[in-house]
């Protein structure tokens, strides 16, 4: 990891009348710590009790199946009922263990009764066995953890027949395999519990899982959650924390052992970076799958405190965790029934995956893992402190996931520029659109990728694309890393970062011309050239560069790579071009149209929300670059989990972009002080300059900032063959 500190040098904010606005100041410690005062341990306990109480009406008569309102998962309602039991049991177990077994009347009896019915093969409320529903593997792990944490008050008081049936139900996992991502930890914790109660377990399972886990460790505390279709490790999201780092801690607790030094070191390294992904407002990064788990993002932070393996002081852990839970509760994540619906803030079913059911959001229970810590633990008794990441503007390079993090605590915004994570797991010839949760160029805690069917099929937001003859944008799918490095400014530790990646792009042919995103998984496609995109970052500002070159396979279709077992005649055709360029900015969402205001002029467009949050895109043409001279903002309704209405600013070129041509734009997301339009009024000379060092068609570009610093970017450099590995990463 590398950090550089720099406020955006591009803009002294300019109001519409040309007045230079005051520069933003860092938030006060009092404002940063306000949520910590609103969330003492007593409130965490009360909220946990409320969440558990609200699920009671949805339990089966025996309590073994808890079917919560919402969509039915691909595993079916029966499996979803087990999920409701297991995930709420996890919350109950954390709450009870930290209180020495004390809890609301009937809570322990409720889960003991459910266990009896769920494991009884003759019960009409029995659970699906692990051989009947693969999803039962996930839930078995939560059952095992819950039983381990509440053992003195539940397991040890169960009748022998129920204990025997529970061991028999859990034992289905022994000897199974095929776990190629975080699922291997489910087997580990189940077999660990079985080993402590005299049940069966198999060292060969654990040895195999250890080998797979090590093969997915990338460095600096980061795990890739599985491998892509070509074997590369580029699947990065919150699973790196709430699965890969939480389960080793819980596994050690089951065995009554301390977390081993290797996992402790990795957890500490991960948290040192993950703290940068949570904004000073408490908003975590909205990226990756399963975001409906919401507060589960706190799991690794609490795990670090539980295991004594965290770089954060106890008061910092408390402040960060309180800010996150306060963010979700203030945003309406709990509905009028006291339930956590599928969504991010309020209900929003489009964030779900096929495996998501109405009970799935209760993996949010991991966000309450801190309740394992008793009331006299330093996390609860120490004075709250802002995490180090909240003290000043920072640009941080995370080599393992291939991210540049630009955080500005003054406006509570954390931005991630993504040039390393793609989750490209589809078969090589299967036509797919970009996964909006993994393949956008930017993610933040205050914006969401647009999730309408149209936006999945034809992405616009935080996306750079080539437009075909009909105006349809290209998809990038696989991300090939080129460069990722910090850059220095004129001060000792000032600067920004440069990230470069490329993809061979393609277009989806949809039956109705592009509106039916549901077809994005099966429509035909046309292959295109290789598009290289760069992010040159200073503070809240990104200079985005793009340039295309012919694909190595030529223009006759997809050329199989060595080792690919593809029939050339079955390969998709190539689009002949010509193409224009598209640069999409950050989308903003609001409750209604009236809260979003759009302005545009020659070469720039700005969307500003009523609270002052602004998304701006401005063309940086000249010195041989192709101008982005068409400006617009696309509005959607129902496409964004953060608000009913959303708007995405974008720029496009009206002239065709040829091979080697460079397009450049300034992309800005920020609070009230980012609302000015660079280049207007008395601040008109503050735009960065983009210079083509080799002339038209050359690959070397220099970005010169107004403070005199410069960043050199080579858009033609070789692809990084070590993609998915963190240079200099610690083991």
ZASE-738475 format. One line per field, with one value per residue (C-alpha): residue number from 0; residue in one letter; x, y, z. Coordinates in steps of 0.5 Angstrom, whole numbers, plus 500, padded with zeros to 3 digits. Example, Ala and Ser with C-alpha at 12.3 -4.5 7.8 and 13.67 -1.06 7.14 Angstrom:
residues 2
k = [0/1] $
r = [A/S] $
xx = [525/527] $
yy = [491/498] $
zz = [516/514] $
This chain:
residues 731
k = [0/1/2/3/4/5/6/7/8/9/10/11/12/13/14/15/16/17/18/19/20/21/22/23/24/25/26/27/28/29/30/31/32/33/34/35/36/37/38/39/40/41/42/43/44/45/46/47/48/49/50/51/52/53/54/55/56/57/58/59/60/61/62/63/64/65/66/67/68/69/70/71/72/73/74/75/76/77/78/79/80/81/82/83/84/85/86/87/88/89/90/91/92/93/94/95/96/97/98/99/100/101/102/103/104/105/106/107/108/109/110/111/112/113/114/115/116/117/118/119/120/121/122/123/124/125/126/127/128/129/130/131/132/133/134/135/136/137/138/139/140/141/142/143/144/145/146/147/148/149/150/151/152/153/154/155/156/157/158/159/160/161/162/163/164/165/166/167/168/169/170/171/172/173/174/175/176/177/178/179/180/181/182/183/184/185/186/187/188/189/190/191/192/193/194/195/196/197/198/199/200/201/202/203/204/205/206/207/208/209/210/211/212/213/214/215/216/217/218/219/220/221/222/223/224/225/226/227/228/229/230/231/232/233/234/235/236/237/238/239/240/241/242/243/244/245/246/247/248/249/250/251/252/253/254/255/256/257/258/259/260/261/262/263/264/265/266/267/268/269/270/271/272/273/274/275/276/277/278/279/280/281/282/283/284/285/286/287/288/289/290/291/292/293/294/295/296/297/298/299/300/301/302/303/304/305/306/307/308/309/310/311/312/313/314/315/316/317/318/319/320/321/322/323/324/325/326/327/328/329/330/331/332/333/334/335/336/337/338/339/340/341/342/343/344/345/346/347/348/349/350/351/352/353/354/355/356/357/358/359/360/361/362/363/364/365/366/367/368/369/370/371/372/373/374/375/376/377/378/379/380/381/382/383/384/385/386/387/388/389/390/391/392/393/394/395/396/397/398/399/400/401/402/403/404/405/406/407/408/409/410/411/412/413/414/415/416/417/418/419/420/421/422/423/424/425/426/427/428/429/430/431/432/433/434/435/436/437/438/439/440/441/442/443/444/445/446/447/448/449/450/451/452/453/454/455/456/457/458/459/460/461/462/463/464/465/466/467/468/469/470/471/472/473/474/475/476/477/478/479/480/481/482/483/484/485/486/487/488/489/490/491/492/493/494/495/496/497/498/499/500/501/502/503/504/505/506/507/508/509/510/511/512/513/514/515/516/517/518/519/520/521/522/523/524/525/526/527/528/529/530/531/532/533/534/535/536/537/538/539/540/541/542/543/544/545/546/547/548/549/550/551/552/553/554/555/556/557/558/559/560/561/562/563/564/565/566/567/568/569/570/571/572/573/574/575/576/577/578/579/580/581/582/583/584/585/586/587/588/589/590/591/592/593/594/595/596/597/598/599/600/601/602/603/604/605/606/607/608/609/610/611/612/613/614/615/616/617/618/619/620/621/622/623/624/625/626/627/628/629/630/631/632/633/634/635/636/637/638/639/640/641/642/643/644/645/646/647/648/649/650/651/652/653/654/655/656/657/658/659/660/661/662/663/664/665/666/667/668/669/670/671/672/673/674/675/676/677/678/679/680/681/682/683/684/685/686/687/688/689/690/691/692/693/694/695/696/697/698/699/700/701/702/703/704/705/706/707/708/709/710/711/712/713/714/715/716/717/718/719/720/721/722/723/724/725/726/727/728/729/730] $
r = [X/X/X/X/X/X/X/X/X/X/X/X/X/X/X/X/X/X/X/X/X/X/X/X/X/X/X/X/X/X/X/X/X/X/X/X/X/X/X/X/X/X/X/X/X/X/X/X/X/X/X/X/X/X/X/X/X/X/X/X/X/X/X/X/X/X/X/X/X/X/X/X/X/X/X/X/X/X/X/X/X/X/X/X/X/X/X/X/X/X/X/X/X/X/X/X/X/X/X/X/X/X/X/X/X/X/X/X/X/X/X/X/X/X/X/X/X/X/X/X/X/X/X/X/X/X/X/X/X/X/X/X/X/X/X/X/X/X/X/X/X/X/X/X/X/X/X/X/X/X/X/X/X/X/X/X/X/X/X/X/X/X/X/X/X/X/X/X/X/X/X/X/X/X/X/X/X/X/X/X/X/X/X/X/X/X/X/X/X/X/X/X/X/X/X/X/X/X/X/X/X/X/X/X/X/X/X/X/X/X/X/X/X/X/X/X/X/X/X/X/X/X/X/X/X/X/X/X/X/X/X/X/X/X/X/X/X/X/X/X/X/X/X/X/X/X/X/X/X/X/X/X/X/X/X/X/X/X/X/X/X/X/X/X/X/X/X/X/X/X/X/X/X/X/X/X/X/X/X/X/X/X/X/X/X/X/X/X/X/X/X/X/X/X/X/X/X/X/X/X/X/X/X/X/X/X/X/X/X/X/X/X/X/X/X/X/X/X/X/X/X/X/X/X/X/X/X/X/X/X/X/X/X/X/X/X/X/X/X/X/X/X/X/X/X/X/X/X/X/X/X/X/X/X/X/X/X/X/X/X/X/X/X/X/X/X/X/X/X/X/X/X/X/X/X/X/X/X/X/X/X/X/X/X/X/X/X/X/X/X/X/X/X/X/X/X/X/X/X/X/X/X/X/X/X/X/X/X/X/X/X/X/X/X/X/X/X/X/X/X/X/X/X/X/X/X/X/X/X/X/X/X/X/X/X/X/X/X/X/X/X/X/X/X/X/X/X/X/X/X/X/X/X/X/X/X/X/X/X/X/X/X/X/X/X/X/X/X/X/X/X/X/X/X/X/X/X/X/X/X/X/X/X/X/X/X/X/X/X/X/X/X/X/X/X/X/X/X/X/X/X/X/X/X/X/X/X/X/X/X/X/X/X/X/X/X/X/X/X/X/X/X/X/X/X/X/X/X/X/X/X/X/X/X/X/X/X/X/X/X/X/X/X/X/X/X/X/X/X/X/X/X/X/X/X/X/X/X/X/X/X/X/X/X/X/X/X/X/X/X/X/X/X/X/X/X/X/X/X/X/X/X/X/X/X/X/X/X/X/X/X/X/X/X/X/X/X/X/X/X/X/X/X/X/X/X/X/X/X/X/X/X/X/X/X/X/X/X/X/X/X/X/X/X/X/X/X/X/X/X/X/X/X/X/X/X/X/X/X/X/X/X/X/X/X/X/X/X/X/X/X/X/X/X/X/X/X/X/X/X/X/X/X/X/X/X/X/X/X/X/X/X/X/X/X/X/X/X/X/X/X/X/X/X/X/X/X/X/X/X/X/X/X/X/X/X/X/X/X/X/X/X/X/X/X/X/X/X/X/X/X/X/X/X/X/X/X/X/X/X/X/X/X/X/X/X/X/X/X/X/X] $
xx = [500/502/499/500/496/494/487/485/489/485/479/479/471/468/460/456/457/464/466/471/468/472/476/474/476/477/471/472/473/467/463/467/466/458/456/460/456/450/452/454/455/448/445/448/445/438/438/441/435/430/432/431/425/422/424/419/413/416/418/415/411/418/422/427/425/425/422/423/419/422/425/426/433/435/436/428/424/426/433/431/428/434/438/433/435/442/444/439/442/449/447/444/450/454/449/449/456/458/453/455/449/444/439/432/427/426/432/436/430/428/434/434/427/429/435/431/426/431/435/430/429/422/420/416/420/427/432/435/441/448/447/440/442/449/447/446/454/454/448/451/457/453/450/456/459/453/453/460/459/453/456/455/448/445/449/451/444/441/439/443/439/439/446/447/442/446/452/449/447/453/457/455/460/466/469/466/470/470/470/474/473/471/466/472/472/465/468/473/469/464/469/473/466/465/472/470/464/467/464/467/472/478/485/485/479/483/490/486/483/489/493/487/487/494/493/488/492/495/498/498/492/488/485/482/475/476/480/477/476/483/486/488/486/482/476/476/470/468/468/476/474/467/469/477/479/473/472/480/478/472/475/480/475/472/478/480/486/489/489/496/501/500/493/494/499/494/488/492/495/488/485/490/488/480/480/481/475/470/468/468/460/460/458/462/464/458/462/462/456/452/452/445/449/450/454/457/463/464/466/473/474/471/475/481/479/477/483/488/490/489/492/487/486/480/477/478/475/469/468/469/464/459/459/457/452/449/450/445/440/439/438/432/436/431/424/417/417/424/427/433/430/434/437/442/439/432/429/432/431/436/442/441/444/441/443/439/433/429/433/440/441/442/449/449/450/457/457/455/461/463/458/463/467/464/462/469/473/477/473/467/471/476/475/473/478/477/481/488/484/479/484/486/485/489/490/492/494/492/496/493/486/489/485/487/483/482/479/476/474/471/466/465/467/471/472/476/478/478/484/485/478/474/471/471/468/464/466/470/465/459/456/456/455/460/458/456/459/466/467/466/472/470/466/464/460/456/454/452/453/446/442/437/436/438/444/447/446/449/453/454/456/463/465/469/467/467/461/459/455/448/451/452/457/462/464/470/469/477/481/489/493/498/501/499/503/503/506/510/508/512/512/515/509/504/502/497/497/497/493/493/489/486/481/479/472/466/459/452/447/440/434/430/436/439/434/433/438/435/438/445/447/445/445/450/456/461/469/472/479/484/482/487/484/488/486/491/488/489/485/478/480/481/484/482/485/483/486/485/489/488/487/493/488/486/479/477/474/476/483/484/489/494/491/484/480/475/473/475/468/464/468/464/465/469/465/468/468/469/468/467/469/464/467/461/462/459/452/448/441/436/429/426/428/427/433/438/440/444/448/452/456/462/466/463/457/455/450/449/444/440/445/451/454/457/459/463/466/470/473/481/482/488/495/493/487/481/475/469/465/458/455/449/446/442/436/434/428/429/436/439/439/441/435/429/432/439/443/449/454/457/462/462/466/462/468/471/477/482/487/492/488/488/481/482/477/477/472/470/466/465/461/459/466/467/461/465/466/474/476/471/471/477/479/480/487/487/485/491/494/494/500/502/509/510/505/499/498/504/503/506/502/504/499/501/498/497/502/507/507/507/505/507/503/505/498/502/506/506/501/503/504/503/496/493/499/501/508/512/506/508/506] $
yy = [500/507/514/521/527/532/536/537/542/543/548/553/552/557/559/560/568/567/568/564/560/558/552/546/544/538/535/537/531/532/531/525/522/524/517/513/517/515/508/505/498/498/501/495/490/493/494/486/484/488/485/478/480/482/476/472/472/469/463/456/453/449/455/451/455/463/465/472/477/478/474/467/465/460/455/455/457/451/453/460/458/455/461/465/461/460/467/470/465/468/475/471/468/474/478/472/470/477/478/471/468/473/475/476/471/465/467/461/456/459/457/450/448/450/446/440/440/442/436/431/427/426/433/437/443/439/442/441/436/439/433/436/443/446/453/449/448/456/456/450/454/459/454/451/458/459/453/454/461/459/452/453/455/451/445/443/443/439/432/427/425/432/433/426/429/435/432/427/433/437/431/431/436/431/429/434/438/443/449/454/461/463/457/453/456/454/447/448/451/446/440/444/444/437/435/439/435/428/428/426/430/429/432/431/436/441/440/441/447/450/449/453/458/460/459/465/469/475/480/485/482/481/474/474/470/465/465/468/464/464/462/470/472/478/477/483/485/485/478/479/482/479/472/471/474/473/466/464/468/464/458/459/461/454/451/455/457/464/466/464/469/468/470/475/479/478/481/487/488/488/493/498/498/497/503/507/504/507/514/519/519/512/510/504/502/500/495/487/482/481/488/487/484/492/492/485/490/491/484/484/490/487/481/485/487/480/477/483/483/490/497/501/503/501/508/508/501/503/510/507/501/506/511/505/502/509/511/505/506/513/511/507/500/497/497/499/491/492/487/488/487/486/493/497/503/501/496/495/488/489/489/481/475/469/466/472/471/474/472/473/480/477/476/483/479/479/487/485/481/486/484/478/483/484/491/492/491/497/498/500/503/507/514/514/516/518/513/515/515/520/526/529/528/522/518/511/506/498/494/487/489/494/500/507/510/518/520/527/527/534/532/524/521/516/514/508/508/500/498/491/487/484/478/475/468/467/462/465/465/466/473/478/485/488/486/493/491/489/493/500/504/508/506/510/510/516/513/506/503/504/497/498/493/498/500/493/492/499/502/509/511/511/508/509/506/506/507/503/506/506/509/503/503/497/493/491/485/482/487/487/491/495/500/502/507/513/520/525/532/538/537/532/527/530/527/523/516/513/507/504/498/495/490/488/491/488/490/486/485/486/484/490/495/495/496/489/488/481/479/481/474/471/476/475/480/483/484/490/493/494/500/502/507/511/514/520/522/528/529/528/530/524/526/520/518/513/510/504/500/494/487/482/477/482/484/478/476/472/469/463/464/458/453/455/450/454/453/459/458/459/465/472/477/483/490/494/501/507/509/515/515/516/518/517/521/519/518/522/519/523/522/526/530/536/535/534/540/539/544/544/548/547/541/540/537/538/534/538/535/539/538/540/534/535/530/534/531/536/535/536/537/540/539/533/530/528/533/530/536/533/533/530/527/521/520/514/512/506/505/507/504/511/514/514/519/519/522/521/526/524/527/524/525/527/525/518/516/513/508/511/517/520/522/526/528/531/527/530/527/531/535/543/545/541/545/550/549/549/554/559/566/568/561/560/558/552/546/541/540/534/533/528/527/523/527/524/517/516/513/517/522/528/531/537/540/547/547/545/537/533/525/521/516/511/508/503/500/492/489/487/479/479/481/479/479/485/488/487/484/481/474] $
zz = [500/499/501/498/501/496/496/489/485/480/483/488/488/483/484/478/479/478/486/489/494/501/501/504/511/515/519/527/531/535/528/527/533/534/532/537/543/540/540/546/548/551/544/540/545/544/537/536/541/537/530/533/536/529/526/531/527/521/525/524/530/532/530/526/519/519/512/512/507/500/494/494/493/487/493/494/500/504/504/506/512/514/513/517/523/522/521/526/531/529/532/538/539/539/544/549/549/551/556/559/557/559/554/553/556/552/547/548/548/542/538/542/540/533/533/535/530/524/526/527/520/522/523/518/520/518/515/508/509/506/501/499/498/497/501/507/507/509/514/517/519/522/526/528/530/534/538/540/542/547/548/556/556/550/547/554/556/550/551/548/542/539/540/536/531/530/529/524/520/520/519/512/510/512/506/501/496/491/495/491/494/501/502/504/511/512/512/516/522/522/522/528/532/530/533/539/541/539/532/525/521/516/516/509/508/512/508/502/504/507/500/496/501/500/493/493/498/494/499/504/507/501/498/491/493/487/481/474/468/466/473/475/482/481/485/490/494/502/502/503/510/512/510/509/515/520/520/522/528/529/528/533/538/537/538/544/541/539/532/529/527/520/520/525/521/515/518/521/514/511/516/515/508/509/514/508/504/510/509/515/514/516/509/506/499/495/491/490/491/497/499/502/508/510/517/515/513/520/521/520/524/530/529/529/536/538/536/538/531/529/527/530/537/541/541/533/532/536/532/525/527/530/524/519/523/524/517/515/521/519/512/513/513/518/515/519/521/524/519/514/507/501/499/501/505/504/500/493/490/484/489/490/487/485/492/495/499/504/510/507/509/516/515/517/524/523/524/531/532/537/542/543/547/554/557/560/554/552/545/550/555/551/549/541/536/529/525/522/515/517/519/512/505/502/496/497/493/494/490/491/489/484/487/488/494/494/500/502/510/509/505/507/500/499/491/489/482/479/475/478/480/475/477/470/471/465/459/454/449/453/451/458/460/465/472/475/482/479/472/473/473/480/486/492/499/496/489/486/479/476/476/471/466/460/464/465/458/456/462/462/469/471/465/459/452/445/442/435/429/433/439/444/449/449/455/458/462/463/466/464/469/466/472/479/482/487/484/488/488/490/497/501/502/497/491/488/484/477/475/468/465/459/456/449/449/446/444/446/440/444/440/441/440/447/452/455/460/461/455/456/459/452/446/441/441/437/439/438/439/446/450/455/460/465/472/474/481/485/491/489/482/476/469/465/459/454/447/443/439/434/438/437/434/428/426/424/430/437/436/441/446/447/451/449/446/442/435/431/426/433/435/435/429/430/429/423/427/426/433/438/445/451/458/464/470/477/478/483/486/490/492/486/480/483/488/482/477/471/467/461/456/451/453/460/464/472/476/483/488/493/499/494/492/485/479/474/467/463/457/457/449/446/444/439/444/441/444/448/445/446/453/457/463/463/468/471/475/480/477/484/491/494/491/486/481/479/474/470/467/461/455/448/442/435/431/430/434/431/433/438/439/446/449/456/461/468/473/479/485/491/496/496/495/488/485/481/474/473/467/469/472/476/477/469/469/474/469/468/462/458/453/448/448/442/438/435/435/441/447/452/456/461/465/468/474/476/482/477/478/473/472/466/463/458/455/450/456/456/460/467/467/475/475/481/485/490/488/495/498/505/506] $
